[in-house]
């Protein structure tokens, strides 16, 4: 206790705050020894290889094959297989090949009454707009797709 505090206390207050140990009081137990914590082992990043089908599906498309992929997408649309059509257009978008044609095709599909309420079609349209640098149009298209969910 600091000396300035002990001087301001009466004898009774001092005894209350500083009791004298009695003979029958048990000695204080020693504090447990805390073992040091080992240093954490460093985290080593490792590359995860994509599964084979996904890697094939997302593979870059050479410019020479772009026309074939566009024709496949158009044929898939005629057959009513929207997912196959979107996959083909997504591959072209990721490869950044024939983006003008993809934009025209997908924009036409978004005006079709059957597909204009399909958020996946709008998302792909937003993707092609984004890759072509039409950021505000892409943002508006993404918002429209989100509103349909």
N, CA and C of each residue as an Amber inpcrd file, in Angstrom:
protein
   447
   0.8490000  -1.1590000   0.0000000   0.0000000   0.0000000   0.0000000
   0.9010000   1.2300000   0.0000000   0.5720000   2.2280000  -0.7790000
   1.4010000   3.4230000  -0.8060000   1.3670000   4.1500000   0.5450000
   2.4670000   4.8110000   0.8320000   2.5870000   5.4760000   2.1340000
   1.5610000   6.5850000   2.3030000   1.2460000   7.3130000   1.2760000
   0.2690000   8.3980000   1.4120000  -1.1030000   7.8740000   1.7830000
  -1.4280000   6.6300000   1.3250000  -2.7190000   6.0590000   1.6570000
  -2.7260000   5.5250000   3.0740000  -1.6430000   4.8880000   3.4680000
  -1.6030000   4.3380000   4.8290000  -1.6100000   5.4460000   5.8790000
  -1.0560000   6.6020000   5.5700000  -1.0570000   7.7260000   6.5110000
  -2.4490000   8.2970000   6.6880000  -3.2850000   8.2150000   5.6740000
  -4.6250000   8.7880000   5.7790000  -5.6210000   7.8340000   6.4200000
  -5.2490000   6.5830000   6.6410000  -6.1500000   5.5970000   7.2350000
  -6.0000000   5.5660000   8.7450000  -7.1130000   5.2890000   9.3820000
  -7.0420000   5.0740000  10.8300000  -6.4720000   3.6890000  11.0710000
  -6.1210000   3.3890000  12.2880000  -5.5250000   2.1020000  12.6230000
  -6.4820000   0.9630000  12.3190000  -7.7480000   1.1450000  12.5920000
  -8.7380000   0.0910000  12.3430000  -8.8920000  -0.1520000  10.8400000
  -8.9540000   0.9100000  10.0710000  -9.0800000   0.7620000   8.6210000
  -7.8410000   0.0760000   8.0450000  -6.6730000   0.4070000   8.5880000
  -5.4310000  -0.1920000   8.1270000  -5.4220000  -1.6890000   8.3940000
  -5.9240000  -2.1100000   9.5930000  -5.9560000  -3.5370000   9.9460000
  -6.9430000  -4.2910000   9.0570000  -8.0180000  -3.6170000   8.6970000
  -9.0020000  -4.2810000   7.8310000  -8.4120000  -4.5060000   6.4360000
  -7.7200000  -3.5110000   5.9450000  -7.1520000  -3.6250000   4.6010000
  -5.8970000  -4.4830000   4.5480000  -5.1690000  -4.5870000   5.6690000
  -3.9290000  -5.3600000   5.7250000  -3.9850000  -6.3390000   6.8920000
  -4.7690000  -7.3890000   6.7800000  -4.8420000  -8.3360000   7.9090000
  -3.5140000  -9.0690000   8.0730000  -3.1950000  -9.3690000   9.3280000
  -1.9670000 -10.1160000   9.6030000  -2.2500000 -11.5900000   9.4180000
  -1.3340000 -12.3300000   8.8160000  -1.5670000 -13.7650000   8.6170000
  -1.5920000 -14.4830000   9.9600000  -2.4910000 -15.4400000  10.0700000
  -2.5830000 -16.2410000  11.2910000  -1.7990000 -17.5170000  11.0920000
  -1.4660000 -18.1620000  12.1970000  -0.6610000 -19.3800000  12.1410000
  -1.4230000 -20.5270000  11.5010000  -2.7410000 -20.5790000  11.6560000
  -3.5210000 -21.6830000  11.1060000  -3.8930000 -21.4570000   9.6410000
  -3.5710000 -20.3310000   9.0960000  -3.8760000 -20.0740000   7.6840000
  -2.9730000 -20.9190000   6.7980000  -3.5550000 -21.4880000   5.7940000
  -2.7950000 -22.3450000   4.8800000  -1.8910000 -21.4760000   4.0140000
  -0.6820000 -21.9740000   3.7510000   0.2030000 -21.1910000   2.8910000
  -0.3670000 -21.1320000   1.4680000  -0.0890000 -20.0720000   0.8250000
  -0.5760000 -19.8980000  -0.5450000   0.0430000 -20.9550000  -1.4480000
  -0.7940000 -21.4820000  -2.3430000  -0.2970000 -22.5040000  -3.2610000
   0.5510000 -21.8410000  -4.3330000   1.6090000 -22.5200000  -4.7240000
   2.4310000 -21.9220000  -5.7800000   1.6340000 -21.8570000  -7.0910000
   1.8940000 -20.8410000  -7.8520000   1.1840000 -20.6960000  -9.1220000
   1.6780000 -21.7710000 -10.0890000   0.7720000 -22.2690000 -10.9050000
   1.1780000 -23.3210000 -11.8440000   2.1550000 -22.7640000 -12.8780000
   3.0260000 -23.6280000 -13.3220000   3.9980000 -23.2440000 -14.3420000
   3.3330000 -23.4190000 -15.7050000   3.3480000 -22.3730000 -16.4510000
   2.7180000 -22.4040000 -17.7700000   3.7920000 -22.7180000 -18.8010000
   3.5260000 -23.7750000 -19.5430000   4.4840000 -24.1930000 -20.5700000
   4.4420000 -23.1970000 -21.7280000   5.5670000 -22.9380000 -22.3410000
   5.5620000 -22.0120000 -23.4800000   4.7930000 -22.6190000 -24.6550000
   4.1270000 -21.7600000 -25.3800000   3.3500000 -22.1810000 -26.5410000
   4.3000000 -22.3010000 -27.7310000   4.2520000 -23.4510000 -28.4190000
   5.1470000 -23.5940000 -29.5740000   4.7350000 -22.6240000 -30.6870000
   5.6980000 -22.2310000 -31.4540000   5.4340000 -21.3280000 -32.5790000
   4.5730000 -22.0580000 -33.6050000   3.6370000 -21.3430000 -34.2250000
   2.7940000 -22.0080000 -35.2180000   3.6120000 -22.4250000 -36.4310000
   3.2030000 -23.5420000 -36.9930000   3.9060000 -24.0050000 -38.1890000
   3.4800000 -23.1250000 -39.3640000   4.3730000 -22.8460000 -40.2690000
   4.0260000 -21.9700000 -41.3920000   3.0160000 -22.6490000 -42.3160000
   2.1410000 -21.8430000 -42.8650000   1.1470000 -22.3500000 -43.8060000
   1.7650000 -22.3130000 -45.1970000   1.7920000 -23.4620000 -45.8030000
   2.3820000 -23.5710000 -47.1340000   1.2420000 -23.7000000 -48.1370000
   1.0670000 -22.7110000 -49.0170000  -0.0070000 -22.8180000 -49.9950000
   0.2980000 -23.9170000 -51.0050000  -0.7560000 -24.5820000 -51.4170000
  -0.5680000 -25.6070000 -52.4360000  -1.5880000 -25.3760000 -53.5380000
  -1.1880000 -25.6700000 -54.7130000  -2.0690000 -25.4870000 -55.8570000
  -3.0470000 -26.6420000 -55.9460000  -4.2790000 -26.3170000 -56.2240000
  -5.3030000 -27.3320000 -56.4050000  -5.6290000 -27.3710000 -57.8870000
  -5.4320000 -28.5090000 -58.4580000  -5.7060000 -28.6650000 -59.8830000
  -7.2120000 -28.8120000 -60.0970000  -7.7740000 -28.1190000 -61.0880000
  -9.1940000 -28.2820000 -61.3560000  -9.4740000 -29.6790000 -61.8940000
 -10.6860000 -30.1320000 -61.6660000 -11.0530000 -31.4500000 -62.1700000
 -11.0030000 -31.4300000 -63.6970000 -10.8010000 -32.5470000 -64.2670000
 -10.5970000 -32.6470000 -65.7130000 -11.7790000 -32.0990000 -66.5230000
 -13.0350000 -32.4630000 -66.2260000 -14.1290000 -31.9480000 -67.0530000
 -14.2400000 -30.4280000 -67.0010000 -14.0500000 -29.8360000 -65.8170000
 -14.1410000 -28.3800000 -65.7100000 -13.0140000 -27.7270000 -66.4950000
 -11.8370000 -28.3130000 -66.4280000 -10.6990000 -27.7520000 -67.1580000
 -10.9530000 -27.8110000 -68.6640000 -11.5390000 -28.8990000 -69.1210000
 -11.8280000 -29.0100000 -70.5470000 -12.9110000 -28.0210000 -70.9610000
 -13.9180000 -27.8770000 -70.0980000 -15.0290000 -27.0020000 -70.4340000
 -14.5950000 -25.5400000 -70.5010000 -13.6300000 -25.1620000 -69.6440000
 -13.1960000 -23.7790000 -69.5690000 -11.9340000 -23.5030000 -70.3740000
 -11.4920000 -24.4770000 -71.1560000 -10.2610000 -24.3000000 -71.9260000
 -10.4290000 -23.1650000 -72.9280000  -9.3370000 -22.4810000 -73.1700000
  -9.3600000 -21.3710000 -74.1250000  -9.6820000 -21.8970000 -75.5180000
 -10.4140000 -21.1070000 -76.2330000 -10.8170000 -21.4910000 -77.5820000
  -9.9590000 -20.7120000 -78.5720000  -9.2840000 -21.4200000 -79.4780000
  -8.5180000 -20.6990000 -80.4940000  -9.4620000 -19.9630000 -81.4410000
  -8.9720000 -18.9000000 -82.0100000  -9.7770000 -18.0810000 -82.9160000
 -10.3240000 -18.9040000 -84.0780000  -9.5580000 -19.8870000 -84.5300000
  -9.9920000 -20.7070000 -85.6670000 -11.2240000 -21.5500000 -85.3370000
 -11.4500000 -21.8530000 -84.0560000 -12.5990000 -22.6770000 -83.6630000
 -13.7840000 -21.8550000 -83.1820000 -13.6480000 -20.5460000 -83.1300000
 -14.7070000 -19.6940000 -82.5960000 -16.0030000 -19.8400000 -83.3890000
 -15.9020000 -19.9120000 -84.7080000 -17.1030000 -20.0390000 -85.5420000
 -17.8400000 -21.3370000 -85.2340000 -17.0820000 -22.4300000 -85.0190000
 -17.7230000 -23.7070000 -84.6830000 -18.4590000 -23.6160000 -83.3500000
 -17.8470000 -22.9640000 -82.3690000 -18.4710000 -22.8530000 -81.0470000
 -19.7230000 -21.9820000 -81.1240000 -19.6610000 -20.9150000 -81.9070000
 -20.8440000 -20.0600000 -82.0730000 -21.9650000 -20.8440000 -82.7450000
 -21.6270000 -21.6410000 -83.7640000 -22.6500000 -22.4640000 -84.4270000
 -23.2270000 -23.5040000 -83.4740000 -22.3790000 -24.0790000 -82.6130000
 -22.8820000 -25.0240000 -81.6030000 -23.8460000 -24.3290000 -80.6520000
 -23.4990000 -23.1220000 -80.2370000 -24.3670000 -22.3800000 -79.3210000
 -25.7080000 -22.0830000 -79.9790000 -25.6730000 -21.6720000 -81.2210000
 -26.9200000 -21.3670000 -81.9360000 -27.7620000 -22.6240000 -82.1330000
 -27.1020000 -23.7440000 -82.4430000 -27.8320000 -25.0080000 -82.6050000
 -28.4430000 -25.4490000 -81.2780000 -27.7050000 -25.2650000 -80.1960000
 -28.2330000 -25.6310000 -78.8750000 -29.4640000 -24.8040000 -78.5440000
 -29.4430000 -23.5360000 -78.9040000 -30.6060000 -22.6770000 -78.6590000
 -31.8080000 -23.1600000 -79.4600000 -31.5850000 -23.5360000 -80.7200000
 -32.6930000 -24.0290000 -81.5510000 -33.2820000 -25.3160000 -80.9850000
 -32.4160000 -26.1390000 -80.3690000 -32.8890000 -27.3910000 -79.7730000
 -33.4930000 -27.1770000 -78.3870000 -33.4020000 -25.9560000 -77.8800000
 -33.9610000 -25.6550000 -76.5620000 -33.0280000 -25.9600000 -75.4100000
 -31.7750000 -26.2720000 -75.6980000 -30.8000000 -26.5700000 -74.6430000
 -30.0750000 -25.2740000 -74.2540000 -30.7070000 -24.5230000 -73.3730000
 -30.1820000 -23.2120000 -72.9840000 -28.8630000 -23.3510000 -72.2380000
 -28.7360000 -24.3740000 -71.3960000 -27.4940000 -24.5440000 -70.6280000
 -26.2930000 -24.7930000 -71.5370000 -26.4640000 -25.6300000 -72.5570000
 -25.3620000 -25.8840000 -73.4970000 -25.0180000 -24.6140000 -74.2680000
 -26.0530000 -23.8600000 -74.6330000 -25.8130000 -22.6060000 -75.3420000
 -25.0170000 -21.6390000 -74.4660000 -25.4290000 -21.5020000 -73.2020000
 -24.7320000 -20.5850000 -72.2970000 -23.2990000 -21.0400000 -72.0370000
 -23.0970000 -22.3630000 -71.9140000 -21.7300000 -22.8790000 -71.7200000
 -20.8290000 -22.5010000 -72.8990000 -21.3610000 -22.6400000 -74.1050000
 -20.5620000 -22.3160000 -75.2950000 -20.2150000 -20.8290000 -75.3180000
 -21.1980000 -19.9930000 -75.0460000 -20.9250000 -18.5550000 -75.0420000
 -19.9740000 -18.1690000 -73.9050000 -20.1090000 -18.8120000 -72.7530000
 -19.1950000 -18.5150000 -71.6410000 -17.7540000 -18.8740000 -71.9960000
 -17.5700000 -19.9870000 -72.7010000 -16.2150000 -20.3650000 -73.1250000
 -15.6270000 -19.3100000 -74.0550000 -16.4500000 -18.8110000 -74.9610000
 -15.9770000 -17.7610000 -75.8670000 -15.6380000 -16.4810000 -75.0960000
 -16.4730000 -16.1460000 -74.1310000 -16.2410000 -14.9250000 -73.3450000
 -14.9560000 -15.0490000 -72.5430000 -14.7630000 -16.1960000 -71.8980000
 -13.5410000 -16.3880000 -71.0980000 -12.2900000 -16.3830000 -71.9730000
 -12.4390000 -16.8710000 -73.1900000 -11.3070000 -16.8790000 -74.1230000
 -11.1250000 -15.5250000 -74.7870000 -12.1110000 -14.6490000 -74.6080000
 -12.1170000 -13.3260000 -75.2320000 -11.9850000 -13.4300000 -76.7460000
 -12.7940000 -14.3340000 -77.2940000 -12.7920000 -14.5840000 -78.7340000
 -14.1880000 -14.2780000 -79.2670000 -14.2660000 -13.5820000 -80.3760000
 -15.5250000 -13.2850000 -81.0730000 -16.5440000 -12.6210000 -80.1470000
 -16.0830000 -11.6860000 -79.3380000 -16.9650000 -11.0570000 -78.3550000
 -18.0820000 -10.2440000 -79.0080000 -17.8130000  -9.6470000 -80.1580000
 -18.8580000  -8.8640000 -80.8330000 -20.0260000  -9.7540000 -81.2360000
 -19.7130000 -10.9010000 -81.8290000 -20.7740000 -11.8270000 -82.2430000
 -21.5190000 -12.3790000 -81.0380000 -20.7790000 -12.6950000 -79.9800000
 -21.4140000 -13.2170000 -78.7680000 -22.3570000 -12.1610000 -78.1980000
 -21.9070000 -10.9160000 -78.1760000 -22.7620000  -9.8470000 -77.6410000
 -24.0500000  -9.7210000 -78.4460000 -23.9240000  -9.7400000 -79.7720000
 -25.1130000  -9.6140000 -80.6310000 -26.0590000 -10.7880000 -80.3920000
 -25.5180000 -12.0000000 -80.3590000 -26.3600000 -13.1860000 -80.1640000
 -27.0650000 -13.1620000 -78.8070000 -26.3050000 -12.9210000 -77.7560000
 -26.8940000 -12.9920000 -76.4150000 -27.8610000 -11.8310000 -76.1980000
 -27.5620000 -10.6690000 -76.7720000 -28.4890000  -9.5370000 -76.6520000
 -29.8110000  -9.8680000 -77.3310000 -29.7370000 -10.5370000 -78.4710000
 -30.9520000 -10.9590000 -79.1800000 -31.7420000 -11.9540000 -78.3210000
 -31.0350000 -12.8380000 -77.6510000 -31.6950000 -13.8340000 -76.7980000
 -32.3720000 -13.1530000 -75.6090000 -31.7550000 -12.0920000 -75.0710000
 -32.3690000 -11.4040000 -73.9220000 -33.6580000 -10.6900000 -74.3100000
 -33.8370000 -10.3970000 -75.6030000 -35.0840000  -9.7660000 -76.0560000
 -36.1700000 -10.7960000 -76.3440000 -35.7980000 -12.0640000 -76.4390000
 -36.7610000 -13.1390000 -76.6910000 -37.6670000 -13.2810000 -75.4620000
 -38.9890000 -13.2600000 -75.6450000 -39.8980000 -13.3490000 -74.4910000
 -39.6930000 -14.6130000 -73.6480000 -39.2330000 -15.6820000 -74.2740000
 -39.0270000 -16.9330000 -73.5380000 -37.8280000 -16.8330000 -72.6040000
 -36.7790000 -16.1530000 -73.0310000 -35.5170000 -16.1470000 -72.2860000
 -35.2180000 -14.8500000 -71.5400000 -36.0140000 -13.8010000 -71.7600000
 -35.6670000 -12.5220000 -71.1410000 -35.8200000 -12.5320000 -69.6230000
 -36.5420000 -13.4980000 -69.0760000 -36.6820000 -13.5830000 -67.6160000
 -35.7560000 -14.6430000 -67.0200000 -34.7940000 -15.1160000 -67.8030000
 -33.8280000 -16.1090000 -67.3240000 -32.5890000 -15.3710000 -66.8000000
 -32.3410000 -15.4190000 -65.4720000 -31.1960000 -14.6800000 -64.9230000
 -29.8510000 -15.1750000 -65.4470000 -29.7590000 -16.4470000 -65.8240000
 -28.4900000 -16.9730000 -66.3440000 -28.1490000 -16.3230000 -67.6820000
 -29.1550000 -16.1050000 -68.5060000 -28.9310000 -15.4510000 -69.8000000
 -28.4700000 -14.0130000 -69.5760000 -29.1110000 -13.3300000 -68.6350000
 -28.7130000 -11.9510000 -68.3430000 -27.3050000 -11.8880000 -67.7570000
 -26.9520000 -12.8750000 -66.9560000 -25.6000000 -12.8880000 -66.3790000
 -24.5540000 -13.0320000 -67.4830000 -24.7970000 -13.9360000 -68.4150000
 -23.8560000 -14.1270000 -69.5270000 -23.7920000 -12.8620000 -70.3810000
 -24.9260000 -12.2260000 -70.5720000 -24.9260000 -10.9610000 -71.3210000
 -24.1060000  -9.9070000 -70.5660000 -24.2590000  -9.8550000 -69.2550000
 -23.4450000  -8.9370000 -68.4510000 -21.9640000  -9.2590000 -68.5630000
 -21.6360000 -10.5490000 -68.6040000 -20.2280000 -10.9530000 -68.7340000
 -19.6140000 -10.4510000 -70.0440000 -20.3470000 -10.6070000 -71.1380000
 -19.7920000 -10.1740000 -72.4270000 -19.6880000  -8.6500000 -72.4760000
 -20.6510000  -7.9620000 -71.8900000 -20.5640000  -6.5010000 -71.8470000
 -19.3640000  -6.0550000 -71.0200000 -19.1290000  -6.7450000 -69.9250000
 -17.9870000  -6.4190000 -69.0700000 -16.6750000  -6.6090000 -69.8180000
 -16.5410000  -7.7330000 -70.5240000 -15.3130000  -8.0070000 -71.2790000
 -15.1060000  -7.0130000 -72.4230000 -16.2040000  -6.4530000 -72.9180000
 -16.0870000  -5.4780000 -74.0100000 -15.9160000  -4.0650000 -73.4800000
 -15.8690000  -3.8970000 -72.1570000 -15.6230000  -2.5800000 -71.5780000
 -16.8580000  -1.7200000 -71.4050000 -18.0200000  -2.2920000 -71.5750000
 -19.2770000  -1.5450000 -71.4060000 -19.7510000  -1.7370000 -69.9680000
 -19.0570000  -1.0710000 -69.0640000 -19.2250000  -1.3430000 -67.6390000
 -20.5990000  -0.9590000 -67.1070000 -21.1240000   0.1900000 -67.4790000
 -22.4250000   0.5980000 -66.9520000 -23.5260000  -0.3270000 -67.4510000
 -23.4760000  -0.6920000 -68.7360000 -24.4630000  -1.6300000 -69.2690000
 -24.3530000  -2.9780000 -68.5620000 -23.1220000  -3.4190000 -68.3080000
 -22.9150000  -4.6980000 -67.6220000 -23.5000000  -4.6400000 -66.2190000
 -23.2470000  -3.5540000 -65.5120000 -23.7710000  -3.4050000 -64.1580000
 -25.2950000  -3.4170000 -64.1530000 -25.9010000  -2.6970000 -65.0780000
 -27.3650000  -2.6780000 -65.1780000 -27.9110000  -4.0730000 -65.4800000
 -27.2130000  -4.8020000 -66.3350000 -27.6510000  -6.1540000 -66.6940000
 -27.5220000  -7.0990000 -65.5100000 -26.4200000  -7.0030000 -64.7780000
 -26.2550000  -7.8370000 -63.5800000 -27.3460000  -7.5320000 -62.5530000
 -27.6690000  -6.2590000 -62.3890000 -28.7370000  -5.8950000 -61.4390000
 -30.0780000  -6.4770000 -61.8800000 -30.3520000  -6.4170000 -63.1700000
 -31.5990000  -6.9900000 -63.6830000 -31.6390000  -8.4960000 -63.4190000
 -30.4950000  -9.1620000 -63.5840000 -30.4310000 -10.6080000 -63.3140000
 -30.6770000 -10.8840000 -61.8360000 -30.0870000 -10.0680000 -60.9680000
 -30.2960000 -10.2600000 -59.5250000 -31.7530000 -10.0390000 -59.1430000
 -32.4040000  -9.0800000 -59.7730000 -33.8140000  -8.8220000 -59.4630000
 -34.7130000  -9.9860000 -59.8560000 -34.2590000 -10.8100000 -60.7900000
 -35.0550000 -11.9660000 -61.2160000 -34.8890000 -13.1670000 -60.2880000
 -33.8750000 -13.1350000 -59.4390000 -33.6380000 -14.2750000 -58.5410000
 -34.6080000 -14.2800000 -57.3940000
